[in-house]
């Protein structure tokens, strides 16, 4: 799966979790850009991504996530 495919899948997860079919994310999107993206929503997003991609995030991996780009790189690395 390439980064564009991962971004498309993550985009759908964000739309589902935030219940907003018009939401558009980019690698630069961060929690500051989405009003409802709080710590609980971060857990919901990461859990949905684990299920979608069949991966398991480690605490040390997710501690340093600053934006969607960091998430995409982590998914690509864990999915390889």
C-alpha positions as CSV (number, residue, x, y, z in Angstrom):
1,X,0.0,0.0,0.0
2,X,1.5,3.3,-1.0
3,X,1.3,6.6,0.9
4,X,-1.6,7.9,-1.2
5,X,-3.6,4.8,-0.5
6,X,-2.8,5.0,3.2
7,X,-3.9,8.7,3.2
8,X,-7.2,7.8,1.5
9,X,-7.9,5.2,4.1
10,X,-6.9,7.5,7.0
11,X,-9.1,10.2,5.4
12,X,-12.1,7.9,5.6
13,X,-11.3,7.0,9.2
14,X,-11.2,10.7,10.1
15,X,-14.5,11.3,8.3
16,X,-16.1,8.4,10.1
17,X,-14.8,9.3,13.6
18,X,-15.7,13.0,13.3
19,X,-18.9,12.3,11.4
20,X,-18.0,14.8,8.7
21,X,-18.0,13.6,5.1
22,X,-16.5,16.9,3.9
23,X,-13.5,16.8,6.2
24,X,-10.2,16.9,4.2
25,X,-6.9,16.1,5.9
26,X,-3.4,16.6,4.6
27,X,-0.1,15.4,6.1
28,X,0.2,18.8,7.8
29,X,-3.2,18.4,9.6
30,X,-2.9,18.3,13.4
31,X,-5.2,18.4,16.4
32,X,-5.1,22.2,16.3
33,X,-6.8,22.1,12.9
34,X,-9.8,19.9,14.0
35,X,-11.8,21.3,16.9
36,X,-13.0,17.9,18.3
37,X,-9.6,16.2,18.0
38,X,-8.8,15.7,21.7
39,X,-6.9,13.0,23.5
40,X,-9.9,10.6,23.6
41,X,-10.5,11.1,19.9
42,X,-6.8,10.4,19.3
43,X,-7.3,7.0,20.9
44,X,-10.4,6.3,18.8
45,X,-8.5,7.3,15.6
46,X,-5.5,5.1,16.4
47,X,-7.7,2.2,17.3
48,X,-9.6,2.5,14.1
49,X,-6.3,2.6,12.2
50,X,-5.0,-0.4,13.9
51,X,-8.1,-2.4,12.9
52,X,-8.0,-1.1,9.3
53,X,-4.3,-1.8,8.7
54,X,-3.9,-4.9,10.9
55,X,-1.2,-3.3,12.9
56,X,-0.5,-2.5,16.6
57,X,0.8,0.8,17.7
58,X,3.3,0.9,20.7
59,X,3.1,3.7,23.2
60,X,6.6,5.0,22.3
61,X,5.5,5.2,18.6
62,X,2.4,7.3,19.3
63,X,4.0,9.6,21.9
64,X,5.7,11.7,19.2
65,X,2.9,11.9,16.7
66,X,2.4,15.6,15.8
67,X,0.3,15.5,12.7
68,X,-1.3,13.3,10.1
69,X,2.0,13.0,8.2
70,X,3.6,11.4,11.2
71,X,0.7,8.9,11.4
72,X,1.1,8.1,7.7
73,X,4.8,7.4,8.1
74,X,4.2,5.2,11.1
75,X,1.5,3.2,9.4
76,X,3.7,2.7,6.3
77,X,6.6,1.6,8.5
78,X,4.5,-0.9,10.5
79,X,2.7,-2.2,7.4
80,X,5.9,-2.9,5.5
